[in-house]
């Protein structure tokens, strides 16, 4: 799992830096991505791009990976400390969240949020 954990650490770092293009290139072209804001899923890199563009226009999320483990079916489970602020910097949420990744051929194939 060390290669996958290193990939995901880099992706979290780039997400927090709002380096969308580098994060998107690490996703399968047909990625299935949980929409934590509106529910359901977005599909494909363009779907994720559109989702994040909407999200970042409304809130400022920051996620720090704390722990990595292997879940069912070989998926990578990441416990993250998530802080969500409004655009004025006020904290809206400060919590631990479970993220679940399916990685195939070195690319993120699917992303889920535990309990969502």
C-alpha positions as CSV (number, residue, x, y, z in Angstrom):
1,X,0.0,0.0,0.0
2,X,3.0,2.4,0.4
3,X,2.9,3.5,-3.3
4,X,-0.9,4.2,-3.0
5,X,-0.5,6.0,0.3
6,X,2.2,8.2,-1.2
7,X,0.1,8.9,-4.2
8,X,-2.9,9.9,-2.0
9,X,-0.7,12.1,0.3
10,X,0.4,14.0,-2.8
11,X,-3.2,14.3,-4.1
12,X,-4.4,15.7,-0.7
13,X,-1.5,18.2,-0.8
14,X,-2.3,19.3,-4.3
15,X,-6.1,19.5,-3.5
16,X,-5.3,21.7,-0.5
17,X,-3.2,23.9,-2.8
18,X,-6.1,24.0,-5.3
19,X,-3.8,22.5,-7.9
20,X,-6.8,20.9,-9.7
21,X,-5.0,19.9,-12.9
22,X,-2.4,17.8,-11.1
23,X,-5.0,16.0,-9.0
24,X,-7.2,15.3,-12.0
25,X,-4.4,13.7,-14.0
26,X,-4.1,11.1,-11.2
27,X,-7.7,10.0,-11.8
28,X,-9.1,7.5,-14.3
29,X,-10.8,9.4,-17.1
30,X,-14.1,7.7,-16.1
31,X,-13.6,8.2,-12.3
32,X,-16.6,7.9,-10.0
33,X,-16.4,10.6,-7.4
34,X,-18.6,11.1,-4.3
35,X,-20.3,14.5,-4.2
36,X,-20.1,15.3,-0.5
37,X,-21.8,18.6,-1.0
38,X,-24.9,17.8,-3.0
39,X,-25.1,14.0,-2.6
40,X,-24.7,11.3,-5.3
41,X,-21.7,11.0,-7.5
42,X,-20.0,13.0,-10.3
43,X,-18.4,11.1,-13.2
44,X,-15.3,11.6,-15.1
45,X,-12.5,14.2,-14.8
46,X,-14.7,16.9,-16.2
47,X,-17.4,16.1,-13.7
48,X,-14.9,16.4,-10.8
49,X,-13.6,19.6,-12.3
50,X,-17.1,21.1,-12.4
51,X,-17.9,19.9,-8.9
52,X,-14.7,21.3,-7.3
53,X,-15.2,24.6,-9.2
54,X,-18.7,24.9,-7.7
55,X,-17.5,23.8,-4.3
56,X,-14.5,26.2,-4.1
57,X,-16.7,29.1,-5.1
58,X,-18.8,28.5,-1.9
59,X,-16.5,27.0,0.7
60,X,-12.8,26.5,1.5
61,X,-12.3,22.8,2.5
62,X,-8.9,21.6,3.8
63,X,-8.2,17.8,4.3
64,X,-5.2,16.3,6.0
65,X,-4.7,12.5,5.9
66,X,-4.1,11.1,9.3
67,X,-4.2,7.3,8.8
68,X,-4.2,4.9,5.9
69,X,-5.5,1.3,6.0
70,X,-6.7,-1.4,3.6
71,X,-10.5,-1.9,3.6
72,X,-12.8,-4.3,1.9
73,X,-12.0,-5.5,-1.6
74,X,-8.5,-3.9,-1.3
75,X,-9.7,-0.4,-1.2
76,X,-7.6,2.2,0.6
77,X,-9.3,3.8,3.6
78,X,-8.0,7.2,4.6
79,X,-9.0,8.9,7.9
80,X,-8.7,12.6,7.3
81,X,-9.0,15.7,9.5
82,X,-11.4,17.9,7.5
83,X,-11.8,21.6,8.2
84,X,-14.3,23.5,6.1
85,X,-14.5,27.3,6.2
86,X,-16.7,29.8,4.6
87,X,-15.1,32.2,2.2
88,X,-14.6,34.7,5.0
89,X,-12.5,32.1,7.0
90,X,-15.2,31.1,9.5
91,X,-15.1,27.4,10.5
92,X,-18.2,25.6,9.3
93,X,-17.0,22.0,10.2
94,X,-14.0,20.5,12.0
95,X,-14.2,16.7,12.0
96,X,-12.7,13.4,11.2
97,X,-14.0,11.8,8.0
98,X,-13.3,8.5,6.3
99,X,-12.4,8.6,2.6
100,X,-12.4,5.3,0.6
101,X,-10.4,5.0,-2.7
102,X,-10.3,2.4,-5.3
103,X,-7.0,2.6,-7.3
104,X,-6.5,0.8,-10.5
105,X,-3.4,0.9,-12.7
106,X,-2.0,3.7,-10.6
107,X,-5.1,6.0,-11.0
108,X,-8.0,6.8,-8.7
109,X,-11.0,4.8,-10.1
110,X,-13.5,5.6,-7.4
111,X,-13.8,7.8,-4.3
112,X,-16.4,7.4,-1.6
113,X,-17.1,9.1,1.7
114,X,-17.8,6.6,4.6
115,X,-21.3,7.0,5.7
116,X,-22.4,9.3,2.9
